[in-house]
Amino acid sequence: MLEFHNFIANFSGAAPVFTAVTRVSALGLHEKIVGMNKDDLPDESMTPANEIAHTAFYKFVALDEPDGVVAHLRALTENLLGSILVAREGINGMLAGSPAALDAFQQALVNDAYFTGKFAGIAFKRSACNTAPFGKMKVYKKPEIVPLGISGVDGTKTGASASPEEWRQLITEDDVVLLDNRNSFEFRLGRFKNAIDPHVTNFRDFPKYVEAHAPQWKAEGKRVAMYCTGGIRCEKTSAWMQDMDIPVIQLEGGILNYFAQMPDAENDWEGECFVFDNRIALDTKLHETATTLDDVYGAEPDGEWRIRRAKELDGSS
């Protein structure tokens, strides 16, 4: 999932260019971890032609030829919109399209012989859309699929994780530091109750916060409970923190999975959750809200640039 999550930006705040579509009823309002075979695919004849869904996915896996993966993914996404980052450390993607088109892509990613099984077991998190999330399709080659900014971190060697049910109990315990692994503008829009804002404007700044506070956490015998939007930032950060001698537990599947699995997530969460697409923000029921890019970035020192950049990346300006 785009913690995904987790692109610089891939959305547009220009309300006039949004395309209103019916919510995806066939797949439900909650995210789904999809691992289908052909017989599991929904009956396309029962799906209205204008329905659209969003899927997010990532996997840390060694890719020896990322350029070839990029080319192959471009061919597989001709009928979709969204963004996929490809690096030697894996892939990180967010896509939107008809349920059938997303099903076909997911099957191909897992089963296409070109990928030699590298993406077997990848989790796809699907959610409904009121607004078309993306305006174009881009597949990029990048140095990292999530830019921690520290070389040599192996995202496959991630730390422990807690299920949503386990997380609810974990964050009430006295020896736990509840750390938000997102940018400050995301934190301000919504957060777990009693979470700490590291006050970072870029994910690359997050390690500096951890390094500055790790000695105190160790001295106090604290454990770190860490969360992000879809999980990817936490996987890489916890892999980096393995040698710090601090217990680190990440929220399995991130915030959006928590919303999907916990019907009363509002008891633990304050506000909304920012997402890096045209929907802008979701509530704890995974419904789009009325929040705009101006609401999110208006108070930021570089807010005008962020809004302009978002629209440029999505092709709406």
C-alpha positions as CSV (number, residue, x, y, z in Angstrom):
1,M,0.0,0.0,0.0
2,L,1.0,4.1,-1.2
3,E,2.4,4.4,2.2
4,F,1.4,4.5,-0.7
5,H,2.0,5.4,-0.4
6,N,4.6,7.6,-0.3
7,F,5.2,9.3,-3.6
8,I,6.3,12.9,-3.6
9,A,2.8,13.7,-5.0
10,N,0.5,12.2,-7.7
11,F,-2.8,14.0,-7.4
12,S,-4.6,17.2,-8.4
13,G,-6.4,19.7,-6.3
14,A,-8.2,21.3,-9.3
15,A,-11.8,20.4,-8.5
16,P,-13.2,21.2,-12.1
17,V,-11.1,18.4,-13.6
18,F,-12.3,15.7,-11.3
19,T,-14.5,13.1,-12.8
20,A,-17.4,12.0,-10.6
21,V,-18.0,8.3,-10.7
22,T,-20.1,5.8,-8.7
23,R,-18.5,4.2,-5.7
24,V,-17.4,0.7,-6.2
25,S,-20.0,-1.5,-4.6
26,A,-18.9,-4.8,-6.0
27,L,-15.7,-4.7,-4.0
28,G,-17.0,-2.9,-0.9
29,L,-15.9,0.3,0.7
30,H,-13.0,-1.2,2.6
31,E,-9.6,-2.1,1.3
32,K,-9.1,-5.7,0.3
33,I,-5.9,-7.7,0.3
34,V,-6.3,-9.4,-3.1
35,G,-4.9,-12.8,-3.9
36,M,-7.3,-14.0,-6.6
37,N,-7.3,-16.8,-9.1
38,K,-9.3,-16.6,-12.3
39,D,-12.4,-18.1,-10.8
40,D,-12.4,-15.4,-8.1
41,L,-12.6,-12.5,-10.4
42,P,-15.9,-10.5,-10.3
43,D,-18.4,-10.9,-13.1
44,E,-17.8,-8.0,-15.4
45,S,-21.4,-8.1,-16.6
46,M,-22.5,-7.1,-13.1
47,T,-20.2,-4.1,-12.9
48,P,-21.4,-0.7,-14.1
49,A,-19.2,0.6,-16.9
50,N,-18.3,3.8,-15.1
51,E,-17.2,2.3,-11.8
52,I,-13.6,2.9,-10.8
53,A,-11.4,1.6,-8.0
54,H,-8.0,2.3,-6.5
55,T,-5.3,-0.2,-5.7
56,A,-2.0,0.3,-3.8
57,F,0.9,-2.1,-3.6
58,Y,4.6,-2.4,-2.9
59,K,7.2,-5.0,-2.4
60,F,10.8,-4.9,-1.4
61,V,12.5,-7.4,-3.6
62,A,15.8,-7.3,-5.5
63,L,15.4,-6.4,-9.2
64,D,18.5,-6.9,-11.2
65,E,17.1,-5.2,-14.4
66,P,14.8,-2.3,-13.3
67,D,14.7,-0.9,-16.8
68,G,13.2,-4.0,-18.1
69,V,10.7,-4.1,-15.3
70,V,9.7,-0.5,-16.2
71,A,9.2,-1.4,-19.8
72,H,7.1,-4.4,-19.0
73,L,5.0,-2.5,-16.5
74,R,4.3,0.2,-19.0
75,A,2.8,-2.4,-21.3
76,L,0.7,-3.9,-18.5
77,T,-0.8,-0.5,-17.5
78,E,-1.9,0.8,-20.8
79,N,-5.6,0.7,-19.7
80,L,-4.9,2.2,-16.2
81,L,-4.0,5.5,-14.6
82,G,-1.6,6.1,-11.7
83,S,2.0,5.8,-10.9
84,I,4.5,3.0,-10.2
85,L,8.1,3.6,-8.9
86,V,10.7,0.9,-9.8
87,A,14.1,0.6,-8.2
88,R,16.6,-2.1,-7.6
89,E,15.0,-2.5,-4.2
90,G,11.5,-3.3,-5.5
91,I,8.3,-1.6,-6.7
92,N,5.8,0.9,-5.2
93,G,2.6,1.6,-7.0
94,M,-0.9,3.2,-6.9
95,L,-3.3,2.6,-9.8
96,A,-6.9,3.3,-10.7
97,G,-9.2,1.8,-13.3
98,S,-12.2,-0.5,-13.7
99,P,-12.3,-3.5,-11.3
100,A,-11.7,-5.8,-14.2
101,A,-8.7,-3.9,-15.5
102,L,-7.1,-3.8,-12.0
103,D,-7.8,-7.6,-11.6
104,A,-6.0,-8.2,-14.9
105,F,-3.0,-6.2,-13.9
106,Q,-2.8,-7.8,-10.5
107,Q,-2.9,-11.3,-12.0
108,A,-0.2,-10.3,-14.5
109,L,2.1,-8.8,-11.9
110,V,2.0,-12.0,-9.9
111,N,1.9,-14.6,-12.6
112,D,3.7,-13.1,-15.7
113,A,6.7,-15.3,-16.5
114,Y,8.8,-12.2,-17.2
115,F,8.9,-11.4,-13.4
116,T,10.0,-14.9,-12.5
117,G,7.8,-15.0,-9.4
118,K,9.4,-12.0,-7.8
119,F,6.1,-10.4,-6.9
120,A,4.4,-13.6,-5.5
121,G,2.6,-12.8,-2.3
122,I,2.4,-9.0,-2.9
123,A,-0.5,-7.4,-1.1
124,F,-2.9,-5.3,-3.1
125,K,-5.0,-2.9,-1.1
126,R,-8.1,-1.9,-3.0
127,S,-10.5,0.9,-2.1
128,A,-13.5,2.6,-3.7
129,C,-13.5,6.0,-5.4
130,N,-15.9,8.9,-5.8
131,T,-13.3,10.9,-7.6
132,A,-10.9,9.7,-10.3
133,P,-7.7,9.5,-8.4
134,F,-5.2,10.1,-11.3
135,G,-5.0,12.0,-14.5
136,K,-2.3,10.0,-16.3
137,M,-0.2,6.8,-16.1
138,K,3.5,7.0,-15.3
139,V,6.1,4.3,-14.6
140,Y,9.3,5.7,-13.2
141,K,12.8,4.3,-12.5
142,K,14.1,5.7,-9.2
143,P,17.1,5.1,-6.9
144,E,14.6,4.1,-4.2
145,I,11.0,3.2,-4.1
146,V,10.7,5.2,-0.9
147,P,13.5,7.7,-0.3
148,L,14.9,7.2,3.2
149,G,18.1,8.9,2.0
150,I,20.4,6.4,3.7
151,S,22.3,4.0,1.5
152,G,22.5,0.3,2.1
153,V,19.1,-0.2,3.9
154,D,17.6,-3.6,3.0
155,G,13.8,-3.2,3.1
156,T,13.3,-6.9,3.2
157,K,14.9,-7.1,6.6
158,T,12.0,-5.2,8.3
159,G,11.1,-5.3,12.0
160,A,8.1,-6.7,13.9
161,S,4.6,-5.7,13.0
162,A,1.3,-5.6,14.9
163,S,-2.1,-6.4,13.5
164,P,-4.8,-3.7,13.9
165,E,-6.2,-5.5,16.9
166,E,-2.8,-5.8,18.5
167,W,-2.0,-2.2,17.7
168,R,-5.0,-0.9,19.6
169,Q,-3.7,-2.5,22.8
170,L,-0.1,-1.7,22.1
171,I,-0.5,2.1,21.8
172,T,-2.2,2.2,25.3
173,E,0.9,0.8,27.1
174,D,3.0,3.1,29.2
175,D,6.4,2.0,27.8
176,V,5.5,2.8,24.2
177,V,6.5,5.9,22.2
178,L,3.8,6.3,19.5
179,L,5.6,7.8,16.5
180,D,4.0,9.1,13.3
181,N,6.3,8.3,10.3
182,R,4.8,10.9,8.0
183,N,5.3,14.5,7.1
184,S,3.9,17.2,9.4
185,F,1.2,18.3,7.1
186,E,-0.1,14.7,7.1
187,F,0.0,14.6,10.9
188,R,-1.9,17.9,11.2
189,L,-4.7,16.6,9.0
190,G,-5.1,13.4,11.1
191,R,-3.3,11.2,13.6
192,F,-3.6,8.4,16.2
193,K,-4.4,9.9,19.5
194,N,-1.3,10.8,21.6
195,A,1.0,10.3,18.6
196,I,4.2,12.3,18.3
197,D,4.8,14.6,15.3
198,P,8.5,14.4,14.3
199,H,8.1,17.8,12.5
200,V,9.6,16.7,9.2
201,T,8.8,18.1,5.8
202,N,10.4,15.2,3.9
203,F,10.8,11.5,4.7
204,R,14.5,11.9,4.3
205,D,14.5,14.0,7.5
206,F,12.9,11.3,9.6
207,P,16.2,9.4,10.4
208,K,17.6,12.6,12.0
209,Y,14.7,12.7,14.4
210,V,15.1,9.1,15.3
211,E,18.9,9.5,15.9
212,A,18.3,12.5,18.1
213,H,15.8,10.8,20.3
214,A,17.0,7.2,20.3
215,P,19.4,7.6,23.3
216,Q,16.5,8.9,25.5
217,W,14.2,6.1,24.4
218,K,16.8,3.5,25.2
219,A,17.6,5.0,28.6
220,E,13.9,5.0,29.5
221,G,13.4,1.4,28.3
222,K,10.9,2.5,25.6
223,R,9.5,0.6,22.7
224,V,8.7,2.5,19.5
225,A,5.3,1.9,17.8
226,M,5.5,3.4,14.4
227,Y,2.8,4.0,11.7
228,C,2.5,5.5,8.2
229,T,-0.2,5.6,5.6
230,G,0.2,2.2,3.9
231,G,3.2,0.6,5.6
232,I,6.1,1.1,3.2
233,R,7.9,3.9,5.1
234,C,7.7,2.0,8.3
235,E,9.1,-1.2,6.7
236,K,12.2,0.6,5.5
237,T,12.6,2.7,8.6
238,S,12.3,-0.4,10.9
239,A,14.9,-2.2,8.7
240,W,17.3,0.7,9.2
241,M,16.6,0.8,13.0
242,Q,17.4,-2.9,13.5
243,D,20.9,-2.2,15.0
244,M,19.7,0.5,17.4
245,D,18.8,-1.9,20.2
246,I,15.3,-0.4,20.5
247,P,12.2,-2.6,20.0
248,V,10.3,-1.3,17.0
249,I,6.8,-2.4,16.1
250,Q,5.1,-1.1,13.0
251,L,1.4,-1.1,12.2
252,E,0.6,-3.9,9.7
253,G,-0.7,-2.4,6.5
254,G,-0.6,1.1,7.8
255,I,-3.4,3.6,8.7
256,L,-5.6,2.6,5.8
257,N,-5.5,-1.1,6.8
258,Y,-6.4,-0.1,10.3
259,F,-9.4,1.8,9.0
260,A,-10.4,-1.2,6.9
261,Q,-10.1,-3.7,9.7
262,M,-11.4,-1.7,12.6
263,P,-15.1,-0.6,12.3
264,D,-14.7,1.8,15.2
265,A,-11.3,3.2,14.2
266,E,-12.6,6.7,15.0
267,N,-12.1,5.8,18.7
268,D,-8.3,5.8,18.2
269,W,-7.9,8.3,15.4
270,E,-8.4,12.1,15.2
271,G,-9.1,13.8,11.9
272,E,-8.6,12.4,8.4
273,C,-5.9,10.5,6.5
274,F,-4.1,12.2,3.6
275,V,-3.6,10.2,0.5
276,F,-1.4,11.0,-2.4
277,D,-4.0,11.2,-5.2
278,N,-7.0,13.3,-6.3
279,R,-9.2,12.1,-3.4
280,I,-6.9,14.1,-1.1
281,A,-8.2,12.6,2.2
282,L,-10.2,9.7,3.6
283,D,-12.1,9.4,6.8
284,T,-12.0,6.3,9.1
285,K,-14.6,4.6,6.9
286,L,-12.4,5.0,3.8
287,H,-14.8,7.6,2.4
288,E,-13.5,10.6,0.6
289,T,-13.9,13.9,2.5
290,A,-14.3,17.5,1.3
291,T,-10.7,18.4,2.1
292,T,-8.8,20.2,-0.7
293,L,-5.1,20.7,-1.4
294,D,-5.5,24.3,-0.2
295,D,-6.7,22.9,3.1
296,V,-3.7,20.6,3.3
297,Y,-0.9,22.8,2.1
298,G,-2.3,26.3,2.8
299,A,-0.3,26.8,6.0
300,E,2.9,25.4,4.6
301,P,5.8,27.8,3.8
302,D,6.2,26.1,0.4
303,G,2.4,25.5,0.0
304,E,2.1,27.2,-3.3
305,W,4.9,25.1,-4.8
306,R,3.5,21.9,-3.4
307,I,0.1,22.6,-4.9
308,R,1.6,23.5,-8.3
309,R,3.8,20.5,-8.2
310,A,0.9,18.2,-7.4
311,K,-1.1,19.5,-10.4
312,E,1.9,19.2,-12.7
313,L,2.6,15.6,-11.7
314,D,-1.0,14.7,-12.3
315,G,-1.1,16.4,-15.7
316,S,-3.9,18.8,-14.7
317,S,-2.0,22.0,-15.4
